[in-house]
Amino acid sequence: MPSPIIAHGLEGVIAGSTRLSRVDGLAGELIIAGYPLEEIAANASFEETTFLLWNDRLPDAAELADFQQRLASLRALPEATVALLRAVAAEKTPPMDALRMAAATLSLGSVEGDANEATALVARFPTVVAAYWRLLHGAEPVTPDPALGHAANYLYMLNGEGPTAAQARGVETYLNTVIDHSFNASTFTARVITATASDLVSAITGAVGALKGPLHGGAPGPALDMVFEIGQADRAEAYLRAKLERGERLMGFGHRVYKVRDPRADVLSAAAEKMYLAGGDMQLYELARSVEEKAVALLAEYKPGRKLQTNVEFYTALLLHGLGLKTALFTPTFAVGRVAGWTAHCLEQRAEGRLIRPGSDYHGGLGRQWTAISERG
């Protein structure tokens, strides 16, 4: 029997098909339901992009208004969820752990059925994250404002005051940018769970668990810490060169899929520039651009052929910091956007109706014989 070809980490394996997004790592291209990322992320509302993923088309004005109303009507959390968040806040539980625990309760009080549960999950994720963050810091949760859009309401619930137009557009662009990314680890987890004919909430809870792992959830916080440590542009080369000489990784650079610049970095860079410009202080943004330019040049020098370019983490950190979010909120905020993609993949997998069951190559022992415990040495 010939030895099987093993793709460790499923590298290069095509495990299924999807109409939701296409990632081209060689071209540096991300397509969201037919639209180039840079076109949809910067122009659409989050509600429009979610509708697009679920329905394979953009909504008309009446459909959008109806969808916005349905999402807004489901933002409030079930009492059991709030009680859980209070309990875990008393234990100072990290936000991603709190989100993972709360996610499993979010079908309470919603109408049964995949479409309604998907809507409730998308509507309630930002409420969970914002409510927990406030409870963790000794403040009461802010009641959702139905007059605000999904993205703006998230910032309102975090801060207790309405965001500026530039801030609202910044977070909207971010949520659109991270809404889907093909069969990544958390999305594939959600599809595997859905493929067993389990429920949608279980699948999304599993996806949160996968995202919680740092090898998938990433490290946008350290990318920004590096910029802060450098402090001024003329210190960038010496600082970065010293890190590379020590064999340390430059956070915010390199990606398993993209062999050129991550297209999401371009979108978030442009969004961050607009937001910082509107705020009247470009100093941090300009420093980050200088650090990025020097880092890419030094990576080409020290690691030729590796094609280590800027990834989504670098400008995620800059944009979310500019919105006033602390590092511990970065990955939960990612989940606020990605839950729309997760639910879209679950609905797609449900329609496919096929169990995901890969094989494996056994490399353990053979020919062993049972011996009673009295005969074992």
C-alpha positions as CSV (number, residue, x, y, z in Angstrom):
1,M,0.0,0.0,0.0
2,P,1.6,3.3,-1.0
3,S,2.3,5.9,1.7
4,P,-0.4,8.6,1.8
5,I,0.5,12.2,1.1
6,I,0.1,14.1,4.4
7,A,-0.7,17.8,4.4
8,H,0.2,18.8,7.9
9,G,-2.1,21.6,9.0
10,L,-4.1,20.9,5.8
11,E,-1.6,23.1,4.0
12,G,-2.7,23.3,0.3
13,V,-5.7,21.1,0.8
14,I,-9.0,22.3,-0.8
15,A,-11.6,21.1,1.7
16,G,-14.7,22.5,0.1
17,S,-16.1,25.3,-2.0
18,T,-17.7,28.6,-1.0
19,R,-19.2,31.6,-2.7
20,L,-18.5,33.8,0.3
21,S,-14.9,34.9,-0.1
22,R,-11.8,34.2,-2.2
23,V,-8.2,34.6,-0.9
24,D,-5.4,34.9,-3.4
25,G,-2.2,34.9,-1.4
26,L,0.1,35.3,-4.4
27,A,-1.8,38.3,-5.9
28,G,-2.6,39.8,-2.5
29,E,-6.3,39.8,-3.3
30,L,-9.4,39.3,-1.1
31,I,-12.8,39.0,-2.8
32,I,-15.9,39.3,-0.6
33,A,-19.0,37.8,-2.3
34,G,-17.7,39.0,-5.7
35,Y,-16.5,42.5,-4.6
36,P,-12.9,43.5,-4.1
37,L,-12.3,44.0,-0.4
38,E,-11.1,47.6,-0.9
39,E,-14.4,48.5,-2.6
40,I,-16.9,46.9,-0.2
41,A,-15.1,47.6,3.1
42,A,-14.7,51.3,2.6
43,N,-18.2,52.0,1.2
44,A,-20.7,49.6,2.7
45,S,-22.3,49.6,6.1
46,F,-21.7,46.5,8.2
47,E,-25.4,45.6,7.8
48,E,-25.0,45.7,4.0
49,T,-22.0,43.5,4.0
50,T,-23.7,41.0,6.3
51,F,-26.8,41.0,4.1
52,L,-24.5,40.4,1.1
53,L,-22.9,37.3,2.7
54,W,-26.2,35.8,3.7
55,N,-28.1,36.5,0.5
56,D,-25.4,36.8,-2.2
57,R,-26.6,40.3,-3.2
58,L,-26.7,43.8,-1.7
59,P,-30.0,44.9,-0.2
60,D,-32.2,47.6,-1.7
61,A,-33.2,50.5,0.5
62,A,-36.3,48.8,2.0
63,E,-34.5,45.6,2.6
64,L,-31.6,47.4,4.3
65,A,-34.0,49.3,6.6
66,D,-35.8,46.1,7.6
67,F,-32.5,44.3,8.2
68,Q,-31.2,47.2,10.3
69,Q,-34.4,47.1,12.4
70,R,-34.2,43.4,12.9
71,L,-30.6,43.5,14.1
72,A,-31.4,46.5,16.4
73,S,-34.4,44.7,17.9
74,L,-32.2,41.8,19.0
75,R,-29.3,43.7,20.5
76,A,-30.4,43.4,24.1
77,L,-29.0,40.4,26.0
78,P,-30.9,37.7,27.7
79,E,-31.0,38.1,31.5
80,A,-29.0,34.9,31.9
81,T,-26.3,36.2,29.7
82,V,-26.0,39.4,31.8
83,A,-25.9,37.4,35.0
84,L,-23.1,35.3,33.5
85,L,-21.1,38.3,32.5
86,R,-21.4,39.8,36.0
87,A,-20.2,36.6,37.5
88,V,-17.1,36.2,35.2
89,A,-16.3,39.9,35.6
90,A,-16.0,39.4,39.3
91,E,-13.4,36.7,38.5
92,K,-11.5,39.1,36.2
93,T,-11.8,36.7,33.4
94,P,-10.2,37.7,30.1
95,P,-12.6,39.2,27.5
96,M,-12.2,36.3,25.0
97,D,-13.0,33.7,27.7
98,A,-16.1,35.8,28.7
99,L,-17.2,36.0,25.0
100,R,-16.8,32.2,24.6
101,M,-18.9,31.5,27.6
102,A,-21.5,34.1,26.7
103,A,-21.8,33.0,23.1
104,A,-23.4,29.7,24.2
105,T,-26.3,31.6,25.8
106,L,-27.2,33.9,23.0
107,S,-30.0,31.8,21.5
108,L,-32.0,32.4,24.7
109,G,-35.0,34.7,24.0
110,S,-34.7,34.5,20.2
111,V,-37.0,32.9,17.7
112,E,-35.8,29.4,16.8
113,G,-34.4,28.7,13.3
114,D,-31.0,29.3,11.7
115,A,-31.8,32.6,10.1
116,N,-33.1,34.1,13.4
117,E,-30.3,32.6,15.5
118,A,-27.8,34.0,13.0
119,T,-29.3,37.5,13.3
120,A,-29.4,37.3,17.1
121,L,-25.7,36.2,17.2
122,V,-24.6,39.1,15.0
123,A,-26.7,41.6,16.9
124,R,-25.6,40.4,20.3
125,F,-21.9,39.9,19.9
126,P,-21.1,43.7,20.2
127,T,-23.4,44.0,23.2
128,V,-21.6,41.1,25.0
129,V,-18.2,42.6,24.4
130,A,-19.2,46.1,25.4
131,A,-21.2,45.1,28.4
132,Y,-18.4,42.8,29.7
133,W,-15.7,45.4,29.2
134,R,-17.7,47.9,31.3
135,L,-18.5,45.4,34.0
136,L,-14.9,44.4,34.1
137,H,-14.0,48.0,34.8
138,G,-16.7,48.6,37.4
139,A,-19.2,50.4,35.2
140,E,-22.8,49.3,34.3
141,P,-23.5,48.2,30.7
142,V,-24.9,50.8,28.3
143,T,-28.3,50.1,26.8
144,P,-28.1,49.7,23.0
145,D,-29.3,52.7,21.0
146,P,-31.7,51.5,18.2
147,A,-31.1,54.9,16.4
148,L,-27.5,54.0,15.8
149,G,-26.1,51.7,13.2
150,H,-24.4,48.4,14.2
151,A,-20.9,49.7,14.2
152,A,-21.6,53.1,15.8
153,N,-23.7,51.5,18.4
154,Y,-20.8,49.2,19.4
155,L,-18.6,52.3,20.2
156,Y,-21.5,53.9,22.0
157,M,-22.0,50.9,24.2
158,L,-18.3,50.8,25.0
159,N,-17.9,54.5,25.8
160,G,-21.4,55.7,26.8
161,E,-21.3,58.5,24.2
162,G,-21.9,58.6,20.5
163,P,-18.9,58.4,18.2
164,T,-17.9,61.0,15.7
165,A,-18.7,60.3,12.0
166,A,-15.0,59.5,11.4
167,Q,-14.9,57.1,14.3
168,A,-18.0,55.3,13.2
169,R,-16.7,55.0,9.7
170,G,-13.4,53.7,11.0
171,V,-15.0,50.9,13.0
172,E,-17.4,50.1,10.2
173,T,-14.5,49.7,7.7
174,Y,-12.7,47.5,10.2
175,L,-15.7,45.2,10.8
176,N,-16.2,44.9,7.0
177,T,-12.5,44.2,6.5
178,V,-12.4,41.2,8.9
179,I,-15.9,39.9,8.2
180,D,-14.7,36.8,6.2
181,H,-11.5,35.2,5.1
182,S,-12.3,31.9,3.4
183,F,-11.6,28.6,5.4
184,N,-9.5,30.0,8.2
185,A,-9.2,28.0,11.5
186,S,-12.2,29.5,13.3
187,T,-14.5,29.4,10.2
188,F,-13.5,25.9,9.4
189,T,-14.2,24.9,13.0
190,A,-17.7,26.4,12.6
191,R,-18.3,24.5,9.4
192,V,-17.1,21.2,10.9
193,I,-19.5,21.6,13.8
194,T,-22.4,22.6,11.5
195,A,-21.6,19.6,9.3
196,T,-22.5,17.2,12.2
197,A,-26.0,18.8,12.1
198,S,-25.4,20.5,15.4
199,D,-27.0,23.9,16.1
200,L,-25.7,27.3,15.0
201,V,-25.0,28.6,18.5
202,S,-22.7,25.5,19.1
203,A,-20.9,26.2,15.9
204,I,-20.3,29.8,16.7
205,T,-19.2,29.0,20.2
206,G,-16.6,26.6,18.8
207,A,-15.4,29.3,16.4
208,V,-14.8,31.7,19.3
209,G,-12.8,29.0,21.0
210,A,-10.6,28.6,17.8
211,L,-10.2,32.4,17.5
212,K,-9.1,32.6,21.1
213,G,-5.9,30.7,20.3
214,P,-3.1,33.2,19.6
215,L,-1.9,31.3,16.5
216,H,-5.2,32.2,14.9
217,G,-6.4,35.3,16.8
218,G,-3.0,36.9,16.1
219,A,-1.2,39.6,18.1
220,P,-2.2,43.1,16.9
221,G,-1.4,44.5,20.4
222,P,2.4,43.7,20.2
223,A,2.5,45.2,16.7
224,L,1.5,48.6,18.2
225,D,3.7,48.1,21.2
226,M,6.7,47.9,18.9
227,V,5.7,51.3,17.3
228,F,5.4,52.9,20.7
229,E,8.8,51.5,21.8
230,I,10.5,52.9,18.8
231,G,8.9,56.3,19.5
232,Q,10.4,58.3,16.7
233,A,11.2,57.5,13.1
234,D,14.9,58.0,13.3
235,R,15.1,55.2,15.9
236,A,13.3,52.6,13.7
237,E,16.2,51.1,11.8
238,A,18.4,50.5,14.8
239,Y,15.5,49.0,16.9
240,L,14.3,46.7,14.2
241,R,17.7,45.6,13.1
242,A,18.5,44.7,16.7
243,K,15.4,42.6,17.0
244,L,16.2,40.7,13.8
245,E,19.8,40.2,14.9
246,R,18.4,38.5,18.0
247,G,16.2,36.3,15.9
248,E,13.0,37.9,17.1
249,R,9.8,38.2,15.0
250,L,8.6,41.6,13.9
251,M,5.0,41.6,14.9
252,G,2.5,42.7,12.2
253,F,4.6,41.3,9.3
254,G,4.3,38.0,7.4
255,H,1.2,35.8,6.8
256,R,0.7,32.1,6.2
257,V,-1.4,32.8,3.1
258,Y,-0.3,36.2,1.7
259,K,3.1,36.2,0.0
260,V,2.7,39.9,-0.8
261,R,1.2,42.7,1.2
262,D,-2.0,41.7,2.9
263,P,-4.9,43.6,1.1
264,R,-6.6,44.1,4.5
265,A,-3.5,46.1,5.6
266,D,-4.1,48.6,2.7
267,V,-7.8,49.0,3.5
268,L,-7.1,49.6,7.2
269,S,-4.2,51.9,6.5
270,A,-6.4,54.1,4.4
271,A,-9.2,54.0,7.1
272,A,-6.7,54.8,9.9
273,E,-5.3,57.7,7.9
274,K,-8.8,59.3,7.4
275,M,-9.6,58.8,11.1
276,Y,-6.4,60.2,12.4
277,L,-6.6,63.1,9.9
278,A,-10.2,63.9,11.1
279,G,-8.9,63.8,14.7
280,G,-6.3,66.4,13.9
281,D,-3.2,64.4,15.1
282,M,-1.3,62.5,12.5
283,Q,1.9,61.9,14.5
284,L,1.3,58.3,15.5
285,Y,0.0,57.4,12.0
286,E,3.1,58.9,10.3
287,L,5.4,57.1,12.8
288,A,3.7,53.8,12.0
289,R,4.1,54.3,8.3
290,S,7.8,55.0,8.8
291,V,8.2,51.9,11.0
292,E,6.4,49.8,8.4
293,E,8.6,51.0,5.5
294,K,11.8,50.3,7.4
295,A,10.5,46.9,8.7
296,V,9.7,45.7,5.2
297,A,13.1,46.7,3.8
298,L,14.9,45.0,6.7
299,L,12.9,41.8,6.4
300,A,13.9,41.6,2.7
301,E,17.5,42.1,3.8
302,Y,17.5,39.6,6.6
303,K,15.1,37.0,5.2
304,P,15.5,37.2,1.4
305,G,12.9,35.1,-0.5
306,R,10.5,34.9,2.5
307,K,8.4,37.8,1.1
308,L,7.4,39.0,4.6
309,Q,5.0,41.9,4.1
310,T,2.7,43.9,6.2
311,N,-0.3,41.9,7.5
312,V,-3.7,42.8,8.9
313,E,-2.4,43.0,12.5
314,F,-0.3,46.1,12.0
315,Y,-3.0,48.5,10.9
316,T,-5.6,46.7,13.0
317,A,-3.7,47.9,16.1
318,L,-3.3,51.4,14.8
319,L,-6.9,51.8,13.8
320,L,-8.4,50.3,17.0
321,H,-6.0,52.3,19.2
322,G,-7.2,55.4,17.4
323,L,-10.7,54.5,18.3
324,G,-9.8,54.4,22.0
325,L,-9.9,50.6,22.3
326,K,-7.5,48.9,24.7
327,T,-5.4,45.9,23.5
328,A,-7.5,43.4,25.3
329,L,-10.5,44.5,23.2
330,F,-8.7,43.9,19.8
331,T,-9.5,40.2,19.4
332,P,-13.1,40.5,20.8
333,T,-13.7,43.3,18.3
334,F,-12.4,41.1,15.5
335,A,-15.0,38.5,16.6
336,V,-17.8,41.2,16.4
337,G,-17.0,41.5,12.7
338,R,-16.2,37.9,11.9
339,V,-19.3,36.4,13.5
340,A,-21.2,37.6,10.4
341,G,-18.9,35.5,8.2
342,W,-19.0,32.5,10.6
343,T,-22.8,32.5,10.4
344,A,-22.7,32.8,6.6
345,H,-20.4,29.8,6.4
346,C,-22.6,27.8,8.8
347,L,-25.7,28.5,6.6
348,E,-23.7,27.5,3.5
349,Q,-22.5,24.3,5.1
350,R,-26.0,23.5,6.3
351,A,-27.2,23.7,2.7
352,E,-24.4,21.3,1.6
353,G,-25.5,18.7,4.2
354,R,-22.3,16.7,4.2
355,L,-20.3,15.5,7.2
356,I,-16.7,16.7,7.2
357,R,-14.6,13.6,8.0
358,P,-10.9,13.7,7.0
359,G,-8.7,10.6,7.2
360,S,-5.5,10.3,9.1
361,D,-2.2,8.4,8.8
362,Y,-1.6,6.1,11.7
363,H,2.0,5.9,13.0
364,G,1.6,4.1,16.3
365,G,2.5,0.5,17.2
366,L,1.2,-2.7,15.7
367,G,0.9,-6.3,16.7
368,R,0.6,-5.7,20.5
369,Q,-1.1,-8.5,22.6
370,W,-3.2,-8.1,25.7
371,T,-1.7,-9.2,29.0
372,A,-3.5,-9.3,32.3
373,I,-2.4,-6.7,34.9
374,S,-1.0,-9.4,37.1
375,E,1.4,-10.4,34.3
376,R,2.7,-6.9,33.5
377,G,6.1,-6.1,34.8
